[in-house]
């Protein structure tokens, strides 16, 4: 909500090229006082090599600091004023786990910052929204979700304890429009110790604290997918966010809190590093019942899959990426690796729980039909098939976005299916989902007409034929 409501819109179709991005920034300077930040939502889809440099941004915004995050959240581009405010220059050392791109000849930063440790050097200087603004943003996003049948949201990267507190207060004031399950982001060993010592005790019908979020790699767009094969454009700029020995310690500390751990991991080598850490932390019987999660698990090997099954890892995947980014995966990762993209059928065949996710705002769409489209058709935007053998049925896709998503948050006993005694959180679709043709255009036309939360109608499309 904060991204859409308070930041500059740099998403497609508004921004498709570098020239579009520069034009939108230039237009924004005309409506903001000199010195005010131009802060983009996670939106543009350019590969890092095609993104603007600080010098190009300086030409269109010489008097406003600019911070523009890529749709994936794995890299950002900034101008000279932003670099100065972040005290980033040619002498700034590379932060571990991140990369400040520097000109090969002069050593000057180019304005391209890869991964959170580098991005945060500048991002932390941007003024934060007020409590009132944040609450308004939450309500704005929640109403969008409700209009598409989404009654529960898992916010798995809550950066600040302040945001956890705001969620808690909204739940107490009964102004939280959707149910929330939250995981707090942990970026260092020191932070792991601090958070483990003082974690939230938050469990209400509308808001539940579930554990911790970590990250080990980035993604193909920034060239930071942690793969064994580092010859491809999507895996050439590899630098794990944590040294393996540090990750082992972090996972052990967080595992011992008794809460769930979700790890952002895309590449096969990254998955092995994470699996090693989780395996080392599993000293007690039944540790796999903790339901630790991999957020993404894009390109697993057969060995990755076997180990995930053994350790009880939940695969939280984003099938919309198959359609939206599938063509890009082929060009950035090569055909052989692309043929391992989000293997939903293989996960299910091994008994690995699969929960569907949008990854919004790091993905530009959140509507459930996008996940159904990718999972069921395996069609990319060019119309090509991406590993059609991994396609699932609509029934399997619907279960992954309902029951399995609830399972991923330990909530399958109270929601995720229509059963006596469970919460009356329901979505009514205009079409029978089980009769929809498994074709992109048919699935794109799926529409929610009524959303019910706790037995009350919270959204209704009064123009829908079903209700007329």
N, C-alpha and C positions, 0 to 999 in steps of 0.2 A: 503494500500500500504506500509506504513512504516513497518508494522508487517512482511509482506512477504519478503520485499526487504532487510531490515536491521537487522532483528532478526533471532535467531536460530529457524529452523523449528522443532517443536516438535509435529506435527500433525500426526494422522493416515494417511497412514499405517506405516509411519516411526516409530512412537511411539504408541505401544498398551499396554505395560506393564511397571511396575516400572523399570525393568531391562533394557528395551529399552531406557527409559528416562535417566538413569544413563550412559548408554553406549554413547548416543548422546552427553551428556554434557562432558564426558571424551574426546571424539574425538574433541570437540570444543576447549578444552584447548590447544591442540597441534598446533592450527593455530592462536592463539591470544597471544599478549604480556602479560607477567605476570602483574596482577593488572587490566586488562581490563575486563569490565563486560561481562558476558555471559547472554544475555537477550533473553528469549524465546518469540516466538509469542504465542498468546492465542491458545492453541492447544491440550494439552493432555487431555484425557477423564477419568482419574482415579477418583474414589470416594476419598474423602479426607482421609479416613482411610487407603487407599491403596497407598497413595502418599509417596514419599521419605521424610525422615526427614533431618534436617540440618546435622546430623552426617553422614548419608549416602552420602549426597552431598559433604561433606568435603572430603570423601575418594577419590572421583573422581575429585574434583576441590578444592584443598587446597590453591591455590594461585590466584584464580580468583573469584571475587564476582559473585554469581549466583542468578538470579531472573527468576522464571518460573511460568507464570500465567496459570491457568486452562482454558480450552476452554470457559467456561461460564464467565470468568472474576470475579467470585465470591470468589475465593481464589487463593493464590499463595504459592509456596514453595521456600525457600531461604536457602543459606548456612551460615556458621558462619561469613565469611568476610562481607557478605551483611548485616547481623544483626549488626555487629560492625559499619559499615558505617552509618546505620540508627539509631545508638545509642539505639538499642533495646536489653534489657537484663532482667534478672529475676526481677529487681526492676521497670521495665517500667509499668506504670499503663495501664489498659485496656482502649483503646479509645472508647468513646461511639459510638455504631453502628458497631464496629468491634471487633475482638477477636484475641489476640496473644495466640496461643495454647502453654501451658506450661506443662512441665513434672510434674506429680502429686506429685512425691517425692522430686525433687530438686528445682522445680520452674523455671528451665531453659527453655527458649523458644525452641520449637521443630523445628522451621523453617517453620511452617505452619501458614499463616496469612489469616484470614477470613474477607472479606468485605473491601471496599475501605478505611475506616479510619485506619485499621491496615496495609493494603497493602501499603498505601501511606507513611507510616513511612520509608519504604525502597525505594519504587519506586521513590520518589522525589529526591533521591540521584543519580539516573542514568542520565548521560549526555543526553541532548536533541539533536535531529538532527538539522542541520543548516537549514536555510530557503531554500537553494538550494536543500538539501537532501529531505526536506519535499515536495517541489514542484515536485521533481522527483518521489517520492513515490505516490503522488496524481495522476500523469500522468500514472504511472505504473498500479495502481488499476483501474483507469478510462478505460484504454484500455482493461483490463480484462472484466470489466462490459459491454463495448460496444460489445465485441465479443460474448456476450450472450444476446444481445438485450436490455440491460438496458441503457436508455438514461438519466434517472433522478435518483439521489441518495439523500436520506435523512440521513444526518449525525446528529444523535440525541443525541450525547454525546461529544460535542466539549469542552474539558476540559479547554483550555487556550484561552484567548482573542487573543493571538498571532496567534493561528491557524485560528481564524475567519479573522484576518487581512491578513493572507497569502491567504486564499480563495478569499477575496475581491480583492487583488492585482492580483491574477491569472485571475480573471474575467475581471478586467480592462485591463490587458495586452492581453486579448483574447487567453489565453493558457489553459483555463479550459476545458477539453474534454467532460465533462458531466454537466448537470444542477444540481445544489446543493440547498438543503433546509436544513438549519442548526438550531440546538437548542443547546444552551450553558448549560453546566452542572453547577448546583448550589448545593453545599455540606453543607451549613450552613446558619443560619439566618443572620449572618454578611455578608456573600457573597451575599445573596438575596438582602439585602439593597444596597450593593455596585453596583451590576449589574443592579438593577432596576433604580438606579440614573443615570447610564451611559450605556445604552444599545446601541448596534450597529444600525445604520440606513442604512441597506444594502438591496437594492431591485433592482436587475438588471436582464436581461433576463437569465443569467447563474448562478446567486447566490443570494439567498434570506435568510435573517435572519427571523426565524419564532417564536422564543420564548425560552422556558426554559425546561431543563431536570432535574428531581429529581429521587430519588430512595428511597424505603422504606424497601425492603428486598433483599434477594439474590436468592438462587435456591437450588433444591434438591441435587445437587452434593456436595455442601458444608454443607448440612444439615440446610440451612438458609432460607427456604421458610417459610414465616410468616403465619402459619396455626393455626386454632383453635385446631385441633388435633395435639398435639406435641409428640405423641407416636411413630411416624414413623421416620426412619433414615433421611429422607429428611427434617424434620422440628424440629429436636431435639436441634440444636444449635441456638436457635432463639434470635435475638437481633435486633430490628428495627433500621434503620439508624438514625431515628429522633424520639424523644418523640412526642406523638400525639399533645400536645399543641404547640410544636415548629413547627411541620409540618403545623398546622393550620395557624400560623403566616406567615410562608414562602409562603404558597399557596396564602394567602390573598394579600401579598405584590406583588407577581408575577402576580396574576390575575389582579390586579389593573393597571399593566403596559399596559394591553390591548392585550398582546401576549398570544400565546398558551402555555400550560403546558403539558408535557408528563412525566408520572411517571412510572419508572420500578417497577412493582409489580407482584408477582407470586402467593402468597397465598391468601386464602379467608379472613383471618383476616386482612392481609395487605390491601386488596381491601376495606374493610369496613373503615379502618383508613383513607385511601385516599379519599374515597367517603364522609366521614364526613367533611374532610378539604375542599373539593371542594364545598360541600353543604353550608358550613358556608360562603364561599367566594362569593356565588351567591346572592348578595344583590340586584343587579339591574335586571330589566326585561330582558329577552332574553340572560341571561348569558350563557345558554347552547350553544349559537351560537359560543362561543369561541372554541368549538371543542377540549376541553382538552382530552388527550389520556392516555390510559393504555398500556404501552409496555409490552406485554406478557399475563397478565390475564389468567394464565395457568389453575387454578383450581377453577373457580367461583362456588358459590352456586346459587340457584334460587333467593335468596334475593339479592346477588351481581348483578345478571343480571337485575333484576327489577330496582334496583337503577341506574345502568349504563344507562339503557334506559331512565329513568326519567331525568337524568342530561345531556344527550346528549354526553356521553363518546364514543370516538372512540376506538375500540379494534384493536390495532396493534399487530398482532399475527404471529407466526413463525410455519407454518404447517410442515416444514421439520423436526421439533422436534418429530412429531408423529412417523415418520419412524426411525429417527436416535436414539432417546432417549426413545421411547415408552416403550421398555422392561425395561429400567432403572427406568422409572416412576412407573411401577408396583412394583418393588422391593424396591424402596426408599420411596414411598408414600402409598403403600398398594392398594389393588384392588379397594376399595370403592372410594378413592380419585382419583386414576388413571382413573376411569370411568367418571371423570369430565374434562379430559384433553382437552384443547383447543376446546371447544364446538362450532364449527363454525356455524353449522346449528341452534343451539339455539340462538346464537347472531343474525343471520339473521332473524329468525322467530320473534324476538322481535323488529326488526327494528334498531338494534344497528349496526352502520357502521363498517364493517370489512375490514381492510387493511392488505394485506400480506406483510411480511418483512422477510429478511434473518437473521438479527441480526449479520451479519458479522462485525468484526472478532470474536465476541463471539460465532459464529457458524462456523464450518469449511467449510461450503458450502454456495454459494450465488446464484448459477444458478437457475432460476425460476422453472425449471422442478422439483426440489426437493420440492418446496412448492406445486406444483400441485400434486405430488405423495402422499404427506402426506394428503392433503385435500380431494382428490378424492378417494383414496384407503383405507386410515386409516390403512395401513399395517405397522407393525414394521419390524425391520431387521430380526427378527426370523420368519417372515411370519404370525404372529398372528394379528388378527384384534383388534384395540383399539377404542372402542365405534363406531362401524360402523354406528349407527343411526345418527351420526354427520357428515357423509360424504356429500360432495356437488358435484354438477355436474362440468364438465370442464368449462362450460360457467360461472358458479358462481365463480369458482376459478380464471378464467382469469379476470373477472371484479374486483375481490378483489385485483389483482396485478397490475391493470391499473387504471381504473376510481376511485375506492375507495381509492387507494393509493394517487392519486391526490387530492381527497376530503380531506384526512387527512392533507394535506398541503395547503388547501384553493386554489387549483389550478385546480379544475375540469372544470372550464369554459374555460381553455386554453389548457388542455391536458388530457390524460387518455382515450380518445375515438377518433375514426376517424370521424371527422365532419368538415364541411366547416367552416373556420375561426379559427380553432384550429392549434396549432403548428404541423408542419410536422415532428414529432418524431415517428418513426415507426420501427417495427421489422418484418422481413419476415422469417417465419418458413419453414423448409423443408417439414413438414407434415401439414395436416389440423388438427388443434388442436381439433376441434369438432368431429372428426372421430376417434380419438385415443382411443384404448381399455383402460378401467379403470383398468389397471393392472400395477404393478411396473415396469416390464421390458419394457413394451411398452412406458411408460412415460419417463423412463430413456433415451430412444433413441431419444427424442425430440431434435431438433437442429435448431439453428438460422443460417441463411445463409447470410442475409443482415441486417445491422442496419443503419437507416437514422436519422440524427439529423439536425433539422432546414432545411429540404429539401435536405441535402447533404449526400451522402453515406460515412459513417465513418468506416464501417467494411464490409468486403465481403469475404465469404469463396469460393474461386475460384475453389475448388475441389468438391464442392457440386453438386450432380446430377441435382438438380433443375436448376442450372445455366449453366450446360455444354451443 
